[in-house]
């Protein structure tokens, strides 16, 4: 017999949980203590529950493993809601163990109907029904998170913690992995469309990351250049017909090619407004969608093929061969030359004193930052530049917690990614996002001694709002802030800070990177008037 908090800690270890993130309170602290001291597993304590949620998200997104977070009850749980929505929309398996007020509590200060709080986010909810059933209830929550690929909240009343229970190992009974094969008739219909294409383009998303060679073979077979969504960024890096990012972030030549396509083959891609250039990529052309989930595919596609990306791409090549279809001839040496030429920056604007040109600075940083690296992005207008110029080099090393459009998400996700100890982690953030959700957790990164480099694109305010106010002839002062010296803040927290006010300062950055022994913050001062606006 053992106390339930110790039994749950042991069960987490038996389920393969090595690292847990969170913030302790009276509803979960005994569980955490047992996890650390009895199971000898790792717990990273956050400064705020929102940060803890994104730590779990970053860990899960990078490793593919279950991200486990624990918080106490009431306001601690409500502080996790943005992270829950993010993980739901990002289809990220997470387990949030939430303490709850004691079962006999009525009108307690932190009492709230926790199920009712959670369900509108789209996350699942599992209740520890009794101390005796709790180990089985936990197994159900873990299994659901892994199979449903979304966060599940496991709710444990605080008065259960010290109840004596008999430990038993509960198997997860996970289904065996399967490779979905496409319907041959659906493949044939799609191949007929492709056989008639004259200007085809292949667009790969996150669902195509494990099918790079097969997708490239399909693109070569139909004579199509290749592009990616943000989540598959760098999948085709180095290929001569790589268009790079599709949509709002496309280069001028790539954008022209994408808009001139007559057939678009979408492989494992989410076709949001940014990827489709506000829908322009979907209008006036035939569309073929390859996706594991037919329900995720738009109904107005010329052909939809439900199946594994690699298997389906190979099946399409075989079907084209059977039809005797010739390549379109769309991609050629002239296209490759044009694509290579669009990488040139050209003339750059003269920015305000004490600031640097954002594109020039980010391109130079891309060569200075350590490689290989994990790249994590916060949200904000700076993304319109950073996503074009800073690279992870491999889409599996990109963590992008922007499925809900919030700022302030990046620092937590970067800490979670760094906790996996794969490669150095680079977080790129705006100054607003860093102040919103980064400052407090930078101290967490220092305390944990993580190999984390934070690049702050600092234009002195909220740039997305600034450009809209200016465009409407309104006073932009509301969008501008006199932040503290961020490099000094980093130093005060025990990290290292460097400020870039001129391009020559990048030499100091290179030295700081080479000599780092813990978290490093690089404050890149930018002119708010010379950053690409976000599309609306």
C-alpha positions in Angstrom: 0.0 0.0 0.0 1.2 3.5 -0.7 -0.3 7.0 -0.7 -2.0 8.0 -4.0 0.4 10.8 -4.8 3.3 8.4 -4.7 1.3 5.8 -6.7 0.5 8.3 -9.4 4.2 9.4 -9.6 5.2 5.8 -10.0 2.6 5.3 -12.7 3.9 8.3 -14.7 7.4 6.8 -14.5 6.0 3.4 -15.6 4.3 5.1 -18.6 7.7 6.5 -19.7 7.5 10.0 -18.4 11.0 11.4 -17.8 10.3 15.1 -17.6 7.4 17.1 -16.1 6.8 20.8 -16.2 4.6 22.8 -13.9 4.0 25.0 -10.9 3.3 23.5 -7.5 0.5 24.2 -5.1 -1.4 22.3 -2.4 -3.3 20.3 -5.1 -0.2 18.8 -6.7 3.0 19.4 -4.7 3.0 15.9 -3.1 2.8 14.3 -6.5 5.7 16.4 -7.8 7.7 15.6 -4.7 7.3 11.8 -5.2 8.0 12.2 -8.9 11.4 13.9 -8.2 12.5 12.2 -5.0 11.1 8.7 -5.3 11.1 8.2 -9.0 14.2 10.2 -9.7 12.6 12.0 -12.6 13.0 15.6 -13.7 10.6 18.5 -12.8 11.1 22.0 -14.3 9.2 24.5 -12.2 7.8 27.5 -14.2 7.3 31.0 -13.0 3.7 31.0 -14.4 1.3 28.2 -15.4 1.0 29.6 -18.9 4.7 29.2 -19.3 4.5 25.7 -17.9 1.9 24.7 -20.6 4.1 25.9 -23.4 7.1 24.1 -21.9 5.2 20.9 -22.2 4.1 21.9 -25.7 7.7 22.6 -26.8 8.9 19.3 -25.4 6.2 17.3 -27.1 6.5 19.2 -30.4 10.3 18.5 -30.6 10.5 15.0 -29.2 7.2 13.5 -30.4 6.7 12.3 -26.8 3.9 13.1 -24.4 4.3 16.5 -22.9 3.3 16.4 -19.2 2.4 19.4 -17.1 1.0 19.7 -13.6 -0.7 22.7 -11.9 -2.9 23.1 -8.8 -6.5 24.1 -8.8 -8.7 27.1 -9.6 -6.7 30.1 -11.0 -3.8 27.8 -11.7 -5.9 25.8 -14.2 -7.5 28.9 -15.8 -4.0 30.2 -16.4 -3.4 27.2 -18.7 -6.3 27.8 -21.1 -4.3 29.5 -24.0 -1.8 26.6 -23.9 -4.7 24.1 -24.0 -6.2 25.7 -27.1 -2.7 25.9 -28.7 -2.1 22.2 -28.2 -5.6 21.2 -29.4 -5.1 23.2 -32.6 -1.5 21.9 -33.0 -2.7 18.3 -32.5 0.0 17.9 -29.8 -0.4 15.1 -27.2 -0.2 16.5 -23.7 -1.3 15.5 -20.3 -2.2 18.2 -17.8 -2.5 16.9 -14.3 -4.6 19.4 -12.4 -5.2 19.4 -8.7 -8.8 20.1 -7.7 -10.3 21.5 -4.5 -11.2 18.8 -2.0 -14.4 16.8 -2.8 -16.1 18.1 0.3 -15.3 21.8 -0.5 -18.2 24.1 -1.0 -17.6 27.8 -1.7 -13.8 27.5 -1.3 -11.8 30.5 -2.5 -10.3 28.6 -5.5 -13.3 26.3 -6.2 -14.5 26.3 -9.8 -16.2 23.7 -12.0 -12.9 22.6 -13.7 -14.5 20.4 -16.3 -16.6 23.3 -17.5 -13.5 25.5 -17.7 -11.6 22.9 -19.8 -14.1 21.6 -22.4 -14.5 24.8 -24.4 -10.8 24.7 -25.3 -11.3 21.5 -27.2 -9.1 19.5 -24.7 -10.3 16.3 -23.2 -11.1 15.8 -19.5 -10.7 12.7 -17.3 -11.7 12.7 -13.7 -9.9 10.7 -11.0 -13.2 9.3 -9.8 -12.0 7.7 -6.6 -8.6 7.0 -5.0 -9.0 3.3 -5.9 -9.8 4.0 -9.6 -7.2 6.8 -10.0 -4.4 4.7 -11.5 -6.8 3.3 -14.2 -8.2 6.8 -14.8 -4.6 8.1 -15.3 -4.0 5.4 -17.9 -7.1 6.3 -19.8 -6.0 10.0 -19.8 -2.5 9.1 -21.1 -3.9 6.8 -23.8 -6.4 9.4 -24.9 -3.7 12.1 -25.2 -1.5 9.8 -27.3 -4.3 8.4 -29.5 -6.4 11.6 -29.9 -3.3 13.8 -30.3 -4.6 16.5 -28.1 -4.2 17.6 -24.4 -6.2 15.7 -21.8 -6.7 17.2 -18.4 -6.5 14.7 -15.6 -8.4 16.1 -12.6 -7.4 14.9 -9.1 -9.1 16.3 -5.9 -6.5 17.4 -3.4 -8.0 15.2 -0.6 -7.2 12.0 -2.6 -3.4 12.6 -2.3 -2.8 10.9 1.0 -5.3 8.1 0.7 -3.6 4.7 0.9 -4.0 2.6 -2.3 -2.6 -0.6 -3.7 -0.2 0.1 -6.6 -0.9 -1.8 -9.8 0.6 -1.2 -13.2 -2.1 -0.4 -15.7 -1.2 -1.0 -19.3 -2.0 1.7 -21.9 -3.1 -0.8 -24.6 -2.1 1.6 -27.4 -3.2 0.6 -30.9 -0.5 -0.7 -33.2 0.8 1.9 -35.7 -0.7 1.7 -39.1 0.2 3.1 -42.5 -3.0 4.1 -44.3 -2.9 3.2 -48.0 -4.9 5.3 -50.5 -7.9 4.0 -52.5 -6.6 3.0 -56.0 -9.5 4.8 -57.7 -8.9 8.0 -55.8 -5.2 7.8 -56.9 -6.2 7.2 -60.6 -8.5 10.2 -60.6 -5.8 12.4 -59.1 -3.3 11.1 -61.7 -5.6 12.0 -64.5 -5.7 15.6 -63.3 -1.9 15.7 -62.9 -1.4 14.2 -66.4 -3.2 17.3 -67.8 -1.3 19.8 -65.8 0.9 22.4 -67.5 2.0 24.5 -64.6 1.8 22.2 -61.5 3.1 23.1 -58.0 3.6 20.7 -55.1 2.9 22.2 -51.6 4.1 20.2 -48.7 3.0 20.6 -45.1 3.8 19.0 -41.7 2.2 15.8 -42.8 4.8 15.4 -45.6 7.9 15.8 -43.4 8.5 12.0 -43.3 8.0 11.7 -47.1 10.6 14.1 -48.5 12.1 11.8 -51.1 8.7 10.4 -52.3 7.3 14.0 -52.6 10.4 15.1 -54.5 10.0 12.1 -56.8 6.4 13.0 -57.5 7.4 16.6 -58.2 10.1 15.6 -60.6 7.7 13.2 -62.3 5.2 16.0 -63.1 7.8 18.7 -63.6 6.6 20.8 -60.6 8.5 23.1 -58.3 8.0 22.5 -54.6 6.9 24.8 -51.8 6.1 24.3 -48.1 3.9 25.7 -45.3 5.7 27.2 -42.3 5.5 24.0 -40.3 7.4 22.1 -43.1 9.9 24.9 -43.6 13.3 23.9 -45.0 12.0 20.5 -46.0 13.4 21.0 -49.5 16.2 23.3 -48.6 19.0 23.2 -51.2 16.8 21.8 -54.0 17.1 23.8 -57.2 13.3 24.1 -57.6 12.5 24.9 -54.0 10.1 27.9 -53.8 10.5 28.1 -50.1 7.5 29.2 -48.1 4.2 29.5 -49.9 1.8 32.3 -49.3 2.3 35.6 -47.5 6.0 34.8 -46.8 6.9 33.8 -50.4 9.6 35.6 -52.2 8.7 37.6 -55.3 9.7 34.9 -57.8 8.1 32.2 -55.8 4.9 34.1 -55.4 4.7 34.7 -59.1 5.2 31.0 -59.8 2.6 30.0 -57.2 0.0 32.4 -58.5 0.6 31.1 -62.1 0.0 27.5 -61.3 -2.8 25.6 -62.9 -2.7 22.6 -60.6 -1.7 22.6 -56.9 -0.9 19.3 -55.2 -1.3 19.8 -51.4 0.5 17.0 -49.4 -0.2 17.0 -45.7 -0.7 20.8 -45.7 -3.1 23.0 -43.7 -4.4 25.5 -46.2 -4.9 28.6 -44.0 -5.2 32.2 -45.2 -1.5 32.8 -44.8 -0.4 29.8 -46.8 -3.0 30.4 -49.6 -2.3 34.1 -49.9 -5.7 35.0 -48.5 -7.3 32.4 -50.7 -5.7 33.5 -54.0 -3.8 30.2 -54.4 -7.1 28.3 -54.3 -9.0 30.3 -56.9 -9.0 29.6 -60.6 -6.9 26.4 -60.5 -7.4 22.7 -59.9 -6.5 21.4 -56.5 -5.4 17.9 -55.4 -5.2 17.2 -51.7 -3.3 14.3 -50.1 -4.1 14.0 -46.3 -4.5 11.3 -43.7 -7.8 12.8 -42.6 -10.4 13.2 -45.5 -12.5 15.5 -43.2 -9.6 18.0 -43.2 -9.7 18.3 -46.9 -11.8 21.0 -48.6 -14.8 19.7 -50.5 -14.1 21.8 -53.7 -10.8 20.0 -54.5 -10.5 18.4 -58.0 -9.4 15.2 -56.3 -8.8 14.1 -52.7 -6.7 11.2 -51.7 -6.8 9.9 -48.1 -3.6 8.1 -47.2 0.0 8.2 -45.9 2.0 11.0 -47.7 4.9 8.7 -48.7 2.7 5.8 -49.9 0.3 8.1 -51.7 3.1 10.1 -53.5 4.6 6.8 -54.7 1.2 5.5 -55.8 0.7 8.7 -57.8 4.0 8.2 -59.6 3.1 4.7 -60.4 -0.3 5.8 -61.7 1.2 8.4 -63.9 3.6 5.9 -65.3 0.7 3.6 -66.1 -1.1 6.4 -67.9 2.1 7.2 -69.9 1.9 10.8 -68.8 4.7 13.1 -69.8 6.2 15.7 -67.3 4.8 19.1 -67.7 8.1 20.8 -68.5 7.1 23.7 -66.3 10.3 23.7 -64.2 13.5 24.3 -66.2 16.9 25.9 -65.8 15.6 29.4 -66.3 13.2 28.9 -63.3 16.1 27.6 -61.2 18.1 30.7 -62.1 15.3 33.0 -61.2 14.8 31.3 -57.8 18.5 31.5 -57.0 18.4 35.2 -57.9 15.5 36.1 -55.6 17.7 35.5 -52.6 19.6 38.7 -53.3 18.6 41.5 -50.9 19.2 44.5 -53.1 19.2 48.1 -51.8 18.3 48.4 -48.2 16.6 51.3 -46.4 18.5 53.7 -44.1 17.0 53.0 -40.7 16.8 55.3 -37.6 20.1 55.9 -35.6 20.7 53.1 -33.1 18.8 50.5 -35.2 19.8 48.0 -37.9 18.1 46.8 -41.1 16.1 43.7 -40.1 16.7 41.6 -43.1 20.5 42.2 -43.2 20.8 41.6 -39.5 18.8 38.4 -39.5 20.6 36.9 -42.5 24.0 37.5 -40.7 22.6 36.0 -37.5 21.6 33.0 -39.5 25.2 32.3 -40.2 26.4 33.2 -36.7 24.0 31.1 -34.6 25.1 27.6 -33.7 24.2 24.7 -36.0 22.5 22.3 -35.8 20.0 24.1 -33.7 16.3 24.0 -32.7 14.5 27.1 -33.8 11.5 28.3 -31.8 9.3 31.2 -32.9 7.1 33.4 -30.8 4.3 35.4 -32.6 4.1 38.9 -34.0 4.9 41.0 -37.0 8.6 40.2 -36.7 7.7 36.7 -38.1 7.3 38.2 -41.5 11.1 38.7 -41.5 12.4 36.0 -39.1 10.6 33.1 -40.8 12.2 34.1 -44.1 15.7 34.6 -42.9 16.4 32.4 -39.9 16.5 28.7 -40.5 16.3 25.5 -38.5 17.6 23.5 -41.5 15.2 20.7 -40.8 11.5 21.0 -40.2 11.7 18.5 -37.4 13.8 21.1 -35.5 11.3 23.9 -35.9 8.8 24.5 -33.0 6.1 27.0 -33.9 3.5 27.5 -31.1 1.3 29.8 -33.2 -1.8 27.8 -33.9 -3.9 30.2 -31.8 -2.2 33.4 -32.8 -1.0 34.5 -29.4 2.2 36.3 -28.5 4.3 35.4 -25.5 4.2 31.7 -26.3 7.8 31.2 -27.4 9.8 31.3 -24.2 7.9 28.5 -22.6 8.1 26.4 -25.8 11.9 27.1 -26.1 12.5 26.0 -22.5 10.5 22.8 -23.2 12.6 22.1 -26.3 15.8 22.9 -24.5 14.9 20.4 -21.7 15.0 17.7 -24.3 18.7 18.4 -24.7 18.9 17.6 -28.4 20.7 20.7 -29.8 21.1 24.4 -28.8 17.8 26.1 -28.9 17.3 29.5 -30.6 14.1 31.5 -29.7 13.2 34.4 -31.9 10.7 36.8 -30.4 9.4 40.3 -30.7 10.0 42.7 -27.9 6.3 42.7 -27.1 6.1 38.9 -27.0 9.2 38.7 -24.8 7.8 41.2 -22.3 4.4 39.4 -22.4 5.6 35.9 -21.7 9.3 35.7 -21.8 10.8 37.8 -19.0 9.7 35.7 -16.1 10.6 32.4 -17.8 14.0 33.6 -18.9 14.9 33.3 -15.2 13.6 29.7 -15.3 16.0 29.0 -18.2 18.9 30.5 -16.2 18.0 28.5 -13.1 17.9 25.3 -15.2 21.2 26.1 -17.0 19.7 25.6 -20.4 21.5 26.1 -23.7 19.1 28.8 -25.0 19.7 31.8 -27.2 17.0 34.4 -27.3 16.9 36.7 -30.3 14.6 39.7 -29.6 13.5 41.6 -32.7 13.0 44.9 -30.8 11.1 47.6 -32.6 10.0 49.2 -29.4 6.4 48.2 -29.3 3.6 46.2 -31.0 4.5 46.4 -34.7 1.4 44.8 -36.1 -0.7 47.4 -34.4 1.7 50.2 -35.2 1.5 49.7 -39.0 -2.4 49.6 -38.9 -2.6 52.9 -37.0 -0.1 54.6 -39.3 -1.9 53.3 -42.5 -5.1 54.8 -41.2 -3.5 58.2 -40.4 -3.9 57.7 -36.6 -1.4 58.4 -33.8 0.7 55.2 -33.3 1.9 56.2 -29.9 -0.4 53.7 -28.2 1.6 50.9 -29.9 5.0 52.1 -28.7 6.7 51.3 -25.4 9.8 52.4 -23.6 10.9 48.9 -22.5 13.8 48.5 -20.1 17.2 47.6 -21.4 16.6 43.9 -22.2 20.3 42.9 -22.3 20.6 44.4 -18.8 17.5 42.5 -17.6 19.0 39.3 -18.9 22.2 40.0 -17.0 20.3 40.9 -13.8 18.6 37.4 -14.0 22.0 35.7 -14.3 22.2 35.3 -18.0 24.2 37.1 -20.7 22.9 40.0 -22.8 24.1 41.7 -25.9 22.5 44.7 -27.7 22.8 45.2 -31.5 22.5 48.8 -32.5 24.8 48.6 -35.5 25.8 45.7 -37.8 29.3 45.9 -36.4 27.8 44.8 -33.0 27.2 41.3 -34.6 30.9 40.6 -34.0 30.2 40.9 -30.2 27.3 38.6 -30.7 29.5 36.0 -32.3 31.9 36.1 -29.4 29.0 35.9 -26.9 27.6 32.8 -28.7 31.0 31.1 -28.7 31.6 31.8 -25.0 28.2 31.2 -23.7 27.7 29.1 -20.6 23.9 29.5 -20.1 21.0 31.5 -21.6 22.0 34.4 -23.8 19.8 37.3 -25.0 20.5 39.2 -28.1 18.5 42.5 -28.3 18.4 43.5 -32.0 17.2 47.1 -32.2 15.0 47.7 -35.2 13.2 50.6 -36.9 9.5 50.1 -36.4 8.9 51.7 -39.8 10.9 49.2 -41.9 9.4 45.8 -41.1 7.2 43.9 -43.5 3.5 44.1 -42.3 1.4 41.1 -41.6 -1.4 40.5 -44.1 -5.0 41.3 -43.2 
